[in-house]
Amino acid sequence: MILEKRNIFLNMKPGNKEDIIRMIGDIFTNQGCTNEYYTQAMLDKEKVFNTYLGNGVALPHGIEEAKKHILKTGIVLITVPEGQDWGAAEKARIIVGIAGKGNEHLDIIGKLACEFCDAEGVEKFLKMNEDEIVAFFEN
């Protein structure tokens, strides 16, 4: 299983974007998904390319050179119903941190892009509980 229940944080309050990325990076490091350098790689990615996708969804992940710091695939999912400033015109309401070993991140991003291609999919996802979210990622 790529997304574990302990990595789902629902109904969080908005905070500082960099602090959220650091929290995701710490989780990845503590769970053996990445080494400590991956957190900085995620922060660096935001400097060159905003990971806000649209429709209230952000997908923070590391720069390409950071792949060597990924030990196994992991996902951290955070919902911020009132919206988190992500440096884009819209606020992020769903934040999915990704550390994808090899090309596994492409499958994850593809699945999320389908689910979040419209506001209806985002609203549906925001109403899911942890078990429903885990089931979504297992299918």
Rosetta silent file (secondary structure, phi, psi, omega in degrees, C-alpha in Angstrom):
SEQUENCE: MILEKRNIFLNMKPGNKEDIIRMIGDIFTNQGCTNEYYTQAMLDKEKVFNTYLGNGVALPHGIEEAKKHILKTGIVLITVPEGQDWGAAEKARIIVGIAGKGNEHLDIIGKLACEFCDAEGVEKFLKMNEDEIVAFFEN
SCORE:     score description
SCORE:     0.000 S_00000001
   1 L     0.000  130.924 -177.713    0.000    0.000    0.000 S_00000001
   2 L   -85.240  -41.750  179.799    1.429    3.379   -1.013 S_00000001
   3 L  -103.091  114.513  178.238   -0.844    5.626    1.066 S_00000001
   4 L   -94.515  149.723 -178.810   -1.026    4.647    4.701 S_00000001
   5 H   -54.887  -36.558 -178.753   -3.770    5.902    7.005 S_00000001
   6 H   -66.920  -12.474 -179.854   -1.184    7.553    9.250 S_00000001
   7 H  -102.510   17.094  177.817   -0.193    9.764    6.289 S_00000001
   8 E  -111.476  124.567 -179.222   -3.665   11.263    5.821 S_00000001
   9 E  -124.852  102.662 -175.246   -4.347   14.591    7.514 S_00000001
  10 L   -95.357  147.974  172.670   -7.926   15.771    7.032 S_00000001
  11 L    57.342   44.044  177.642   -9.434   19.205    7.685 S_00000001
  12 L   -78.003  158.465  175.564   -6.179   20.965    8.476 S_00000001
  13 L   -88.736  149.802  177.898   -5.996   24.716    8.952 S_00000001
  14 L   -61.028  150.383  178.813   -4.023   26.814    6.458 S_00000001
  15 L  -146.890 -147.344  178.871   -0.427   27.513    7.385 S_00000001
  16 L   -92.929  128.500 -177.277    2.889   28.322    5.757 S_00000001
  17 H   -54.260  -46.917 -178.496    3.475   26.513    2.452 S_00000001
  18 H   -64.081  -37.032  178.063    7.145   25.809    3.209 S_00000001
  19 H   -65.120  -37.727  177.629    6.258   24.431    6.656 S_00000001
  20 H   -64.522  -43.609  178.413    3.734   22.063    5.059 S_00000001
  21 H   -63.152  -41.109  177.552    6.372   20.857    2.592 S_00000001
  22 H   -63.181  -39.739  178.186    8.842   20.361    5.477 S_00000001
  23 H   -60.849  -45.982  178.558    6.201   18.367    7.388 S_00000001
  24 H   -60.467  -46.721  179.575    5.684   16.117    4.341 S_00000001
  25 H   -60.931  -40.347  177.841    9.454   15.715    3.939 S_00000001
  26 H   -63.199  -40.454  177.965    9.881   14.825    7.619 S_00000001
  27 H   -61.597  -48.040  179.073    7.195   12.155    7.305 S_00000001
  28 H   -58.045  -44.796 -178.605    8.917   10.679    4.231 S_00000001
  29 H   -65.852  -47.562 -177.825   12.292   10.679    6.010 S_00000001
  30 H   -63.894  -27.314 -179.063   10.969    9.236    9.283 S_00000001
  31 L   -96.548    6.238  175.911    9.182    6.436    7.431 S_00000001
  32 L    76.919   16.404  177.082   12.195    5.503    5.320 S_00000001
  33 L   -78.790  -34.915 -177.989   10.738    6.680    1.998 S_00000001
  34 E  -141.331  169.159  168.203   13.484    9.255    1.456 S_00000001
  35 L   -93.076  177.446 -172.682   16.619   10.565    3.049 S_00000001
  36 L   -66.277  -17.221 -178.699   16.694   14.057    4.558 S_00000001
  37 H   -72.387  -20.721 -177.047   17.828   15.703    1.294 S_00000001
  38 H   -66.020  -32.689  178.901   14.454   15.098   -0.372 S_00000001
  39 H   -58.931  -47.436  178.867   12.755   17.779    1.739 S_00000001
  40 H   -63.838  -34.583  178.544   15.079   20.440    0.321 S_00000001
  41 H   -64.694  -35.640  176.512   14.486   19.019   -3.159 S_00000001
  42 H   -68.395  -41.643  177.565   10.726   19.573   -2.714 S_00000001
  43 H   -63.955  -40.412  178.167   11.350   23.158   -1.583 S_00000001
  44 H   -62.874  -39.121 -179.892   13.699   23.667   -4.561 S_00000001
  45 H   -58.188  -42.053 -179.232   11.031   22.362   -6.965 S_00000001
  46 H   -63.395  -27.442  179.752    8.622   25.081   -5.797 S_00000001
  47 H   -72.841  -31.467 -177.689   11.222   27.732   -6.666 S_00000001
  48 H   -99.997  -23.048 -177.170   11.469   26.581  -10.281 S_00000001
  49 L  -157.969  116.882  178.525    7.946   25.257  -10.838 S_00000001
  50 L   -68.036  129.118 -176.398    4.844   25.758   -8.706 S_00000001
  51 L   -87.607   13.039  173.401    3.320   22.339   -8.021 S_00000001
  52 E   -73.387  124.830 -176.926   -0.210   23.734   -7.889 S_00000001
  53 E   -88.828  -32.493 -171.233   -2.161   21.789  -10.561 S_00000001
  54 E   121.608  168.505 -179.434   -5.474   23.621  -10.566 S_00000001
  55 L    55.487   27.641  176.973   -8.947   22.835   -9.215 S_00000001
  56 L    80.537   21.082 -175.966   -7.642   23.301   -5.663 S_00000001
  57 E  -123.520  131.729  174.153   -4.956   20.589   -5.882 S_00000001
  58 E  -122.177  141.897 -179.205   -1.190   20.819   -5.234 S_00000001
  59 L  -125.609   73.993  179.467    1.271   17.945   -5.719 S_00000001
  60 L   -64.419  134.593  177.962    4.555   18.829   -4.014 S_00000001
  61 L  -157.866  169.715 -174.695    7.438   16.576   -5.042 S_00000001
  62 L   -81.681  163.722  174.502   11.174   16.832   -5.567 S_00000001
  63 L   -66.921  160.776 -175.749   13.171   18.026   -8.543 S_00000001
  64 H   -54.074  -41.059 -178.417   14.302   15.391  -11.040 S_00000001
  65 H   -64.967  -13.938 -176.803   17.830   15.242   -9.600 S_00000001
  66 H   -82.463   -5.824 -177.529   16.307   14.239   -6.233 S_00000001
  67 H   -54.138  -32.752 -179.231   15.241   10.771   -7.423 S_00000001
  68 H   -65.910  -15.474 -179.776   18.436    9.354   -5.923 S_00000001
  69 H   -92.754   -2.126  179.377   17.147   10.412   -2.480 S_00000001
  70 E   -93.622  122.147 -177.565   13.943    8.331   -2.782 S_00000001
  71 L   -96.479  -33.183  174.435   14.284    4.942   -1.116 S_00000001
  72 L  -158.035  157.030 -177.279   10.677    3.767   -1.564 S_00000001
  73 L   -69.557  138.531  176.099    7.434    5.289   -2.802 S_00000001
  74 E  -148.758  156.483  177.922    5.329    7.224   -0.342 S_00000001
  75 E  -135.420  140.147  169.936    2.375    9.595   -0.315 S_00000001
  76 E  -123.755  128.471 -178.694    1.187   12.139    2.241 S_00000001
  77 E  -118.683  129.399 -178.895   -2.305   13.557    1.747 S_00000001
  78 E  -128.308  133.160  171.415   -3.538   16.735    3.432 S_00000001
  79 E  -111.292  137.291  177.587   -6.914   18.416    3.038 S_00000001
  80 E  -130.129   84.163 -173.327   -7.354   22.096    3.833 S_00000001
  81 E   -53.303  -35.061 -179.206  -11.057   22.768    3.143 S_00000001
  82 E   -84.117   -5.585  173.727  -10.759   26.545    3.554 S_00000001
  83 E    98.665  134.470  178.272   -7.769   26.642    1.208 S_00000001
  84 E  -111.935  127.550  175.952   -3.990   26.892    1.557 S_00000001
  85 L   -61.627  125.339 -179.453   -2.084   29.619   -0.288 S_00000001
  86 L  -124.812   18.864  177.902    0.177   27.793   -2.768 S_00000001
  87 L    75.881   23.252  178.518    1.420   30.790   -4.722 S_00000001
  88 L  -126.345  174.599 -179.505   -1.243   30.466   -7.426 S_00000001
  89 L   -62.447  -36.373  177.997   -4.450   32.342   -8.242 S_00000001
  90 L  -104.205  160.108  176.631   -6.508   29.697   -6.426 S_00000001
  91 L   -91.564  151.225  177.297   -5.805   28.134   -3.060 S_00000001
  92 E   -83.020  130.493  176.461   -4.957   24.455   -2.631 S_00000001
  93 E  -108.617  -21.033  175.182   -7.592   22.442   -0.785 S_00000001
  94 E  -127.948  125.058 -179.950   -5.971   19.051   -1.387 S_00000001
  95 E  -120.988  121.644 -178.893   -2.193   18.667   -1.041 S_00000001
  96 E  -120.773  104.503  175.963   -0.636   15.371   -2.064 S_00000001
  97 E   -79.525  133.561 -176.071    3.058   15.013   -1.314 S_00000001
  98 E  -127.500  131.498  166.845    4.700   12.403   -3.516 S_00000001
  99 E  -123.707  101.052 -175.321    8.001   10.565   -3.282 S_00000001
 100 L  -105.515  118.970  176.352    7.892    8.166   -6.223 S_00000001
 101 L   -71.590  134.489 -178.685   10.567    5.501   -6.680 S_00000001
 102 L    61.475 -126.692  179.111   11.480    5.126  -10.346 S_00000001
 103 L  -106.804   15.701 -178.842    8.504    6.191  -12.435 S_00000001
 104 H   -60.384  -28.350  179.771    5.814    5.256   -9.880 S_00000001
 105 H   -62.968  -28.406 -179.871    5.027    8.948   -9.373 S_00000001
 106 H   -65.881  -40.183  176.619    3.702    9.115  -12.943 S_00000001
 107 H   -64.033  -42.700 -179.594    1.012    6.516  -12.176 S_00000001
 108 H   -63.382  -48.407 -179.304    0.046    8.377   -9.000 S_00000001
 109 H   -62.379  -40.304  178.918   -0.129   11.744  -10.770 S_00000001
 110 H   -61.397  -44.352  179.802   -2.153   10.221  -13.620 S_00000001
 111 H   -63.821  -43.438 -179.665   -4.697    8.734  -11.238 S_00000001
 112 H   -67.737  -39.296 -179.986   -5.012   12.005   -9.315 S_00000001
 113 H   -60.533  -39.006  177.037   -5.292   14.080  -12.485 S_00000001
 114 H   -64.275  -46.159 -176.868   -8.287   11.965  -13.549 S_00000001
 115 H   -67.551  -37.021 -173.821   -9.975   12.292  -10.159 S_00000001
 116 L  -103.587   22.460 -177.272   -9.301   16.006   -9.803 S_00000001
 117 L   -71.981  -14.772  177.162   -9.947   17.110  -13.389 S_00000001
 118 L  -142.059  165.355 -177.680  -13.057   18.994  -12.288 S_00000001
 119 H   -61.252  -31.876 -179.395  -14.435   20.720   -9.200 S_00000001
 120 H   -63.001  -43.353  178.584  -16.926   17.881   -8.668 S_00000001
 121 H   -63.579  -39.370  178.434  -14.137   15.327   -8.214 S_00000001
 122 H   -65.462  -46.038  179.827  -12.369   17.601   -5.740 S_00000001
 123 H   -60.938  -41.956  178.403  -15.555   18.176   -3.726 S_00000001
 124 H   -61.291  -44.557 -178.730  -16.233   14.432   -3.640 S_00000001
 125 H   -64.580  -38.586 -179.503  -12.700   13.744   -2.455 S_00000001
 126 H   -64.974  -20.060  179.936  -12.921   16.400    0.290 S_00000001
 127 L   -91.670   -8.113 -178.533  -15.920   14.522    1.744 S_00000001
 128 L   -72.241  150.867  171.817  -14.106   11.168    1.911 S_00000001
 129 L   -94.290  178.687 -176.065  -12.912    9.707    5.203 S_00000001
 130 H   -59.661  -42.730 -179.645   -9.512    8.086    5.713 S_00000001
 131 H   -63.393  -40.362  179.117  -10.718    4.572    4.849 S_00000001
 132 H   -66.330  -37.473  179.197  -12.323    5.777    1.603 S_00000001
 133 H   -67.539  -44.452  177.578   -9.140    7.640    0.651 S_00000001
 134 H   -60.046  -44.775  179.294   -6.947    4.577    1.304 S_00000001
 135 H   -60.459  -39.856  178.231   -9.368    2.445   -0.768 S_00000001
 136 H   -58.404  -44.121 -177.280   -9.167    5.001   -3.612 S_00000001
 137 H   -74.914  -23.762  178.920   -5.377    4.681   -3.717 S_00000001
 138 H   -78.649  -24.764 -178.981   -5.485    0.879   -3.549 S_00000001
 139 L   -82.488    0.000    0.000   -7.750    0.607   -6.611 S_00000001
